[in-house]
């Protein structure tokens, strides 16, 4: 789990992509954006609203536009990294420092547009259903284990839904049982199913 306490630390511990992250950060901060650390990664806001983040992975470094689906994307740089899951979020991947250097002006164009959209209050809101059902297997465990139930109830509805859907997605009883055995200790430790991806 990522435990970086600052953007500087995040960049310095990402050896392979250090120079690329430094350059992306310089480009982003050349515009009127505030820098913070959210989910363990650099995040940039305008007037208190999340505009984008930067992240490094094994094979690329990326820009994540929170409302990227609203961008014109005239250079066809953006794609939905979680097709069918996210409506607004769009990612721009770079596989070399040179690519960022060559596209620096285009990056600024996209950032300008993202800030402008934020100023106009343009936003794609998620349509997550508020209703979900707790699978029978998990419901039975919650009924017999007070610690588990209290821990589960301490989660947000979104995190409760993630656990429930994770079990519902398993078609075979054996798979559901394995998943149940995986998530019960996580719930008790108050670790969300997808927390490791959000740090």
C-alpha atoms as a printed R data frame, in Angstrom:
    type eleno elety resid chain resno       x       y       z
1   ATOM     1    CA   UNK     A     1   0.000   0.000   0.000
2   ATOM     2    CA   UNK     A     2   1.346   3.430  -0.958
3   ATOM     3    CA   UNK     A     3   2.362   5.483   2.087
4   ATOM     4    CA   UNK     A     4   3.884   8.564   0.480
5   ATOM     5    CA   UNK     A     5   3.399  11.659   2.615
6   ATOM     6    CA   UNK     A     6   4.053  14.270  -0.091
7   ATOM     7    CA   UNK     A     7   4.150  14.729  -3.849
8   ATOM     8    CA   UNK     A     8   7.934  15.126  -3.657
9   ATOM     9    CA   UNK     A     9   8.218  11.758  -1.927
10  ATOM    10    CA   UNK     A    10   5.933  10.114  -4.484
11  ATOM    11    CA   UNK     A    11   8.091  11.412  -7.342
12  ATOM    12    CA   UNK     A    12  11.412  10.552  -5.692
13  ATOM    13    CA   UNK     A    13  10.355   6.963  -4.944
14  ATOM    14    CA   UNK     A    14   9.250   6.387  -8.554
15  ATOM    15    CA   UNK     A    15  12.729   5.821  -9.956
16  ATOM    16    CA   UNK     A    16  11.948   4.793 -13.543
17  ATOM    17    CA   UNK     A    17   9.536   7.674 -14.176
18  ATOM    18    CA   UNK     A    18  11.064  10.355 -11.932
19  ATOM    19    CA   UNK     A    19  12.069  12.744 -14.756
20  ATOM    20    CA   UNK     A    20   8.771  12.228 -16.562
21  ATOM    21    CA   UNK     A    21   6.788  13.006 -13.396
22  ATOM    22    CA   UNK     A    22   8.906  16.094 -12.692
23  ATOM    23    CA   UNK     A    23   8.220  17.404 -16.202
24  ATOM    24    CA   UNK     A    24   4.484  16.671 -16.022
25  ATOM    25    CA   UNK     A    25   4.353  18.401 -12.645
26  ATOM    26    CA   UNK     A    26   6.113  21.484 -14.045
27  ATOM    27    CA   UNK     A    27   3.664  21.666 -16.954
28  ATOM    28    CA   UNK     A    28   0.637  21.316 -14.675
29  ATOM    29    CA   UNK     A    29   1.919  23.877 -12.145
30  ATOM    30    CA   UNK     A    30   2.596  26.401 -14.928
31  ATOM    31    CA   UNK     A    31  -1.191  26.848 -14.826
32  ATOM    32    CA   UNK     A    32  -3.298  28.135 -11.881
33  ATOM    33    CA   UNK     A    33  -3.704  24.803 -10.119
34  ATOM    34    CA   UNK     A    34  -3.194  23.742  -6.503
35  ATOM    35    CA   UNK     A    35  -1.223  20.594  -5.761
36  ATOM    36    CA   UNK     A    36  -2.175  18.010  -3.173
37  ATOM    37    CA   UNK     A    37  -1.774  14.308  -2.452
38  ATOM    38    CA   UNK     A    38  -4.924  12.187  -2.717
39  ATOM    39    CA   UNK     A    39  -5.174   8.421  -2.848
40  ATOM    40    CA   UNK     A    40  -1.371   8.435  -2.418
41  ATOM    41    CA   UNK     A    41  -0.798  10.217  -5.757
42  ATOM    42    CA   UNK     A    42  -0.354  13.815  -6.963
43  ATOM    43    CA   UNK     A    43  -3.700  15.496  -7.507
44  ATOM    44    CA   UNK     A    44  -4.362  18.957  -8.953
45  ATOM    45    CA   UNK     A    45  -7.327  21.138  -8.196
46  ATOM    46    CA   UNK     A    46  -8.798  24.394  -9.436
47  ATOM    47    CA   UNK     A    47 -10.950  26.409  -7.034
48  ATOM    48    CA   UNK     A    48 -11.089  23.390  -4.734
49  ATOM    49    CA   UNK     A    49 -12.335  20.941  -7.386
50  ATOM    50    CA   UNK     A    50 -10.345  17.942  -8.639
51  ATOM    51    CA   UNK     A    51  -9.198  18.515 -12.213
52  ATOM    52    CA   UNK     A    52  -6.536  15.862 -12.782
53  ATOM    53    CA   UNK     A    53  -3.944  13.581 -11.276
54  ATOM    54    CA   UNK     A    54  -0.605  12.159 -12.368
55  ATOM    55    CA   UNK     A    55   0.433   8.567 -11.772
56  ATOM    56    CA   UNK     A    56   3.307   6.243 -12.634
57  ATOM    57    CA   UNK     A    57   2.893   2.580 -13.486
58  ATOM    58    CA   UNK     A    58   5.295  -0.108 -14.707
59  ATOM    59    CA   UNK     A    59   5.068   0.648 -18.415
60  ATOM    60    CA   UNK     A    60   3.816   4.224 -18.517
61  ATOM    61    CA   UNK     A    61   3.144   7.463 -16.692
62  ATOM    62    CA   UNK     A    62  -0.299   9.002 -17.051
63  ATOM    63    CA   UNK     A    63  -2.466  12.071 -16.687
64  ATOM    64    CA   UNK     A    64  -5.962  11.402 -15.333
65  ATOM    65    CA   UNK     A    65  -8.570  14.031 -16.227
66  ATOM    66    CA   UNK     A    66 -11.479  13.798 -13.796
67  ATOM    67    CA   UNK     A    67 -13.896  15.245 -16.357
68  ATOM    68    CA   UNK     A    68 -11.904  14.121 -19.385
69  ATOM    69    CA   UNK     A    69 -14.975  12.984 -21.321
70  ATOM    70    CA   UNK     A    70 -15.906  16.675 -21.666
71  ATOM    71    CA   UNK     A    71 -12.611  17.544 -23.383
72  ATOM    72    CA   UNK     A    72 -12.676  17.939 -27.187
73  ATOM    73    CA   UNK     A    73  -9.618  15.636 -27.500
74  ATOM    74    CA   UNK     A    74  -8.770  16.966 -30.957
75  ATOM    75    CA   UNK     A    75  -5.452  15.072 -30.918
76  ATOM    76    CA   UNK     A    76  -7.023  11.729 -29.920
77  ATOM    77    CA   UNK     A    77  -4.859  11.346 -26.825
78  ATOM    78    CA   UNK     A    78  -7.462  10.272 -24.268
79  ATOM    79    CA   UNK     A    79  -9.148   6.972 -23.550
80  ATOM    80    CA   UNK     A    80 -11.374   5.451 -20.914
81  ATOM    81    CA   UNK     A    81  -9.123   3.145 -18.883
82  ATOM    82    CA   UNK     A    82 -12.166   1.615 -17.147
83  ATOM    83    CA   UNK     A    83 -14.657   1.177 -19.965
84  ATOM    84    CA   UNK     A    84 -18.120   0.525 -18.604
85  ATOM    85    CA   UNK     A    85 -17.109   1.645 -15.110
86  ATOM    86    CA   UNK     A    86 -16.351   5.348 -15.401
87  ATOM    87    CA   UNK     A    87 -18.197   7.904 -17.513
88  ATOM    88    CA   UNK     A    88 -16.179  11.076 -16.938
89  ATOM    89    CA   UNK     A    89 -12.606   9.958 -16.208
90  ATOM    90    CA   UNK     A    90 -10.128   9.860 -19.102
91  ATOM    91    CA   UNK     A    91  -6.443   8.948 -19.191
92  ATOM    92    CA   UNK     A    92  -3.508  10.098 -21.316
93  ATOM    93    CA   UNK     A    93  -0.553   7.692 -21.239
94  ATOM    94    CA   UNK     A    94   3.103   8.466 -21.959
95  ATOM    95    CA   UNK     A    95   5.702   5.759 -22.473
96  ATOM    96    CA   UNK     A    96   8.773   8.032 -22.575
97  ATOM    97    CA   UNK     A    97  10.078  11.382 -21.348
98  ATOM    98    CA   UNK     A    98  10.522  12.466 -24.971
99  ATOM    99    CA   UNK     A    99   6.837  11.939 -25.651
100 ATOM   100    CA   UNK     A   100   5.963  14.393 -22.860
101 ATOM   101    CA   UNK     A   101   8.536  16.888 -24.126
102 ATOM   102    CA   UNK     A   102   7.140  16.684 -27.663
103 ATOM   103    CA   UNK     A   103   3.526  17.016 -26.511
104 ATOM   104    CA   UNK     A   104   4.092  19.724 -23.864
105 ATOM   105    CA   UNK     A   105   2.085  22.376 -25.722
106 ATOM   106    CA   UNK     A   106  -0.775  19.984 -26.441
107 ATOM   107    CA   UNK     A   107  -0.808  18.982 -22.766
108 ATOM   108    CA   UNK     A   108  -1.173  22.684 -21.838
109 ATOM   109    CA   UNK     A   109  -4.063  23.013 -24.316
110 ATOM   110    CA   UNK     A   110  -5.884  20.121 -22.645
111 ATOM   111    CA   UNK     A   111  -5.166  21.527 -19.182
112 ATOM   112    CA   UNK     A   112  -6.471  24.971 -20.234
113 ATOM   113    CA   UNK     A   113  -9.660  23.386 -21.522
114 ATOM   114    CA   UNK     A   114 -10.083  21.306 -18.350
115 ATOM   115    CA   UNK     A   115  -9.722  24.442 -16.197
116 ATOM   116    CA   UNK     A   116 -12.126  26.357 -18.440
117 ATOM   117    CA   UNK     A   117 -14.701  23.570 -18.134
118 ATOM   118    CA   UNK     A   118 -14.276  23.664 -14.361
119 ATOM   119    CA   UNK     A   119 -14.862  27.446 -14.342
120 ATOM   120    CA   UNK     A   120 -18.057  26.913 -16.327
121 ATOM   121    CA   UNK     A   121 -19.198  24.268 -13.857
122 ATOM   122    CA   UNK     A   122 -19.372  21.554 -16.529
123 ATOM   123    CA   UNK     A   123 -19.534  18.105 -14.991
124 ATOM   124    CA   UNK     A   124 -20.592  14.564 -15.793
125 ATOM   125    CA   UNK     A   125 -22.172  13.116 -12.677
126 ATOM   126    CA   UNK     A   126 -21.973   9.420 -11.929
127 ATOM   127    CA   UNK     A   127 -25.198   7.470 -12.111
128 ATOM   128    CA   UNK     A   128 -24.361   4.856  -9.508
129 ATOM   129    CA   UNK     A   129 -27.420   3.103  -8.249
130 ATOM   130    CA   UNK     A   130 -28.000   3.727  -4.561
131 ATOM   131    CA   UNK     A   131 -29.680   0.360  -4.121
132 ATOM   132    CA   UNK     A   132 -27.810  -2.900  -3.807
133 ATOM   133    CA   UNK     A   133 -28.408  -6.228  -2.120
134 ATOM   134    CA   UNK     A   134 -26.056  -7.924   0.298
135 ATOM   135    CA   UNK     A   135 -25.400 -11.504  -0.869
136 ATOM   136    CA   UNK     A   136 -26.877 -14.246   1.322
137 ATOM   137    CA   UNK     A   137 -23.441 -15.602   2.284
138 ATOM   138    CA   UNK     A   138 -22.247 -12.225   3.530
139 ATOM   139    CA   UNK     A   139 -25.581 -11.455   5.200
140 ATOM   140    CA   UNK     A   140 -25.322 -14.710   7.169
141 ATOM   141    CA   UNK     A   141 -21.803 -13.810   8.365
142 ATOM   142    CA   UNK     A   142 -22.905 -10.299   9.343
143 ATOM   143    CA   UNK     A   143 -25.767 -11.772  11.366
144 ATOM   144    CA   UNK     A   144 -23.535 -14.094  13.388
145 ATOM   145    CA   UNK     A   145 -20.432 -11.899  13.787
146 ATOM   146    CA   UNK     A   146 -21.003  -8.570  15.564
147 ATOM   147    CA   UNK     A   147 -17.449  -7.317  14.917
148 ATOM   148    CA   UNK     A   148 -17.831  -8.002  11.201
149 ATOM   149    CA   UNK     A   149 -21.250  -6.312  11.118
150 ATOM   150    CA   UNK     A   150 -20.009  -3.179  12.921
151 ATOM   151    CA   UNK     A   151 -16.978  -2.949  10.641
152 ATOM   152    CA   UNK     A   152 -19.153  -3.415   7.533
153 ATOM   153    CA   UNK     A   153 -21.577  -0.719   8.702
154 ATOM   154    CA   UNK     A   154 -18.659   1.696   9.211
155 ATOM   155    CA   UNK     A   155 -17.982   1.663   5.445
156 ATOM   156    CA   UNK     A   156 -19.589   4.103   3.033
157 ATOM   157    CA   UNK     A   157 -22.447   2.759   0.942
158 ATOM   158    CA   UNK     A   158 -20.144   2.750  -2.097
159 ATOM   159    CA   UNK     A   159 -17.658   0.456  -0.345
160 ATOM   160    CA   UNK     A   160 -20.421  -1.807   0.942
161 ATOM   161    CA   UNK     A   161 -21.657  -2.040  -2.653
162 ATOM   162    CA   UNK     A   162 -18.157  -2.998  -3.884
163 ATOM   163    CA   UNK     A   163 -17.986  -5.924  -1.470
164 ATOM   164    CA   UNK     A   164 -21.518  -7.037  -2.340
165 ATOM   165    CA   UNK     A   165 -20.985  -6.839  -6.106
166 ATOM   166    CA   UNK     A   166 -17.671  -8.700  -5.763
167 ATOM   167    CA   UNK     A   167 -19.578 -11.660  -4.304
168 ATOM   168    CA   UNK     A   168 -22.539 -11.361  -6.689
169 ATOM   169    CA   UNK     A   169 -20.171 -11.531  -9.693
170 ATOM   170    CA   UNK     A   170 -18.966 -15.010  -8.717
171 ATOM   171    CA   UNK     A   171 -21.192 -17.591 -10.419
172 ATOM   172    CA   UNK     A   172 -19.938 -20.739  -8.679
173 ATOM   173    CA   UNK     A   173 -20.581 -21.403  -4.990
174 ATOM   174    CA   UNK     A   174 -16.922 -22.397  -4.482
175 ATOM   175    CA   UNK     A   175 -15.726 -19.091  -5.929
176 ATOM   176    CA   UNK     A   176 -18.195 -17.140  -3.807
177 ATOM   177    CA   UNK     A   177 -16.934 -18.949  -0.697
178 ATOM   178    CA   UNK     A   178 -13.295 -18.140  -1.568
179 ATOM   179    CA   UNK     A   179 -14.207 -14.501  -2.101
180 ATOM   180    CA   UNK     A   180 -16.110 -14.411   1.171
181 ATOM   181    CA   UNK     A   181 -13.042 -15.794   2.987
182 ATOM   182    CA   UNK     A   182 -10.942 -13.078   1.346
183 ATOM   183    CA   UNK     A   183 -13.159 -10.097   2.168
184 ATOM   184    CA   UNK     A   184 -14.226 -10.890   5.752
185 ATOM   185    CA   UNK     A   185 -10.740 -10.196   7.204
186 ATOM   186    CA   UNK     A   186 -10.499  -7.051   5.033
187 ATOM   187    CA   UNK     A   187 -13.827  -5.811   6.372
188 ATOM   188    CA   UNK     A   188 -12.750  -6.433   9.963
189 ATOM   189    CA   UNK     A   189  -9.526  -4.479   9.342
190 ATOM   190    CA   UNK     A   190 -11.657  -1.766   7.705
191 ATOM   191    CA   UNK     A   191  -9.835  -2.103   4.394
192 ATOM   192    CA   UNK     A   192 -12.015  -1.383   1.372
193 ATOM   193    CA   UNK     A   193 -12.012  -3.887  -1.478
194 ATOM   194    CA   UNK     A   194 -10.355  -1.439  -3.892
195 ATOM   195    CA   UNK     A   195  -8.382   0.692  -1.399
196 ATOM   196    CA   UNK     A   196  -5.034  -0.464  -2.767
197 ATOM   197    CA   UNK     A   197  -5.931   1.029  -6.178
198 ATOM   198    CA   UNK     A   198  -6.946   4.358  -4.627
199 ATOM   199    CA   UNK     A   199  -3.758   4.975  -2.663
